[in-house]
Amino acid sequence: MTIEEAFGEVIRELRKTNNLSQEKLADISKLDRSFISLIECGRKQPSLITIYQLAKAFKLPASKILALTEKKIKK
């Protein structure tokens, strides 16, 4: 599994856990819905700013999202 795929899975899982559509997450994080989709599919690599925007949307520290991503990569 690539880093992009692992990060995308983490974002998708967090989004679903929070009962958010891609559109609602895009609105909260101030990102485009199609960009959220590409991240979740592992096709786009998020910038540091994007990671922080997503973390803020989920009300989590960015380090938690990265830790979840690392955990997924190690599986």
C-alpha positions as CSV (number, residue, x, y, z in Angstrom):
1,M,0.0,0.0,0.0
2,T,1.4,3.4,-0.9
3,I,1.4,6.4,1.4
4,E,-1.2,8.1,-0.8
5,E,-3.5,5.1,-0.6
6,A,-3.1,4.8,3.2
7,F,-3.8,8.5,3.7
8,G,-6.8,8.3,1.4
9,E,-8.3,5.3,3.4
10,V,-7.8,7.2,6.6
11,I,-9.6,10.2,5.3
12,R,-12.5,8.1,3.9
13,E,-12.8,6.3,7.3
14,L,-12.8,9.5,9.3
15,R,-15.3,11.0,6.9
16,K,-17.7,8.1,7.2
17,T,-17.2,7.8,11.0
18,N,-18.2,11.5,11.2
19,N,-21.2,10.9,8.9
20,L,-20.0,13.4,6.3
21,S,-20.4,13.3,2.6
22,Q,-17.5,14.3,0.4
23,E,-19.4,17.5,-0.4
24,K,-19.9,18.4,3.3
25,L,-16.2,17.6,4.1
26,A,-15.2,19.8,1.2
27,D,-17.3,22.6,2.5
28,I,-16.0,22.4,6.0
29,S,-12.3,22.0,4.9
30,K,-12.6,24.6,2.2
31,L,-11.4,22.1,-0.4
32,D,-13.0,21.0,-3.7
33,R,-15.2,17.9,-3.5
34,S,-13.4,16.3,-6.5
35,F,-10.0,16.9,-4.7
36,I,-11.4,15.1,-1.7
37,S,-12.4,12.2,-4.0
38,L,-8.9,12.1,-5.6
39,I,-7.3,12.0,-2.1
40,E,-9.5,9.2,-0.9
41,C,-8.7,7.2,-4.0
42,G,-5.0,7.7,-3.4
43,R,-4.5,9.6,-6.7
44,K,-3.5,12.9,-5.2
45,Q,-0.9,13.7,-2.6
46,P,-2.1,16.4,-0.1
47,S,0.1,19.3,0.9
48,L,0.8,20.1,4.5
49,I,-1.8,22.9,4.3
50,T,-4.4,20.4,3.0
51,I,-3.6,18.0,5.8
52,Y,-4.1,20.7,8.4
53,Q,-7.4,21.8,6.7
54,L,-8.7,18.2,6.9
55,A,-7.5,17.8,10.5
56,K,-9.3,21.0,11.4
57,A,-12.5,19.7,9.7
58,F,-12.3,16.5,11.7
59,K,-11.4,18.4,14.9
60,L,-8.3,16.3,15.2
61,P,-4.6,17.2,15.4
62,A,-2.8,16.6,12.1
63,S,-0.4,14.3,13.9
64,K,-3.4,11.9,14.7
65,I,-4.2,11.7,10.9
66,L,-0.6,11.0,10.1
67,A,-0.3,8.5,12.9
68,L,-3.3,6.6,11.6
69,T,-1.7,6.7,8.1
70,E,1.6,5.3,9.4
71,K,-0.3,2.5,11.2
72,K,-2.1,1.6,8.0
73,I,1.2,1.5,6.0
74,K,2.8,-0.9,8.5
75,K,0.0,-3.4,8.2
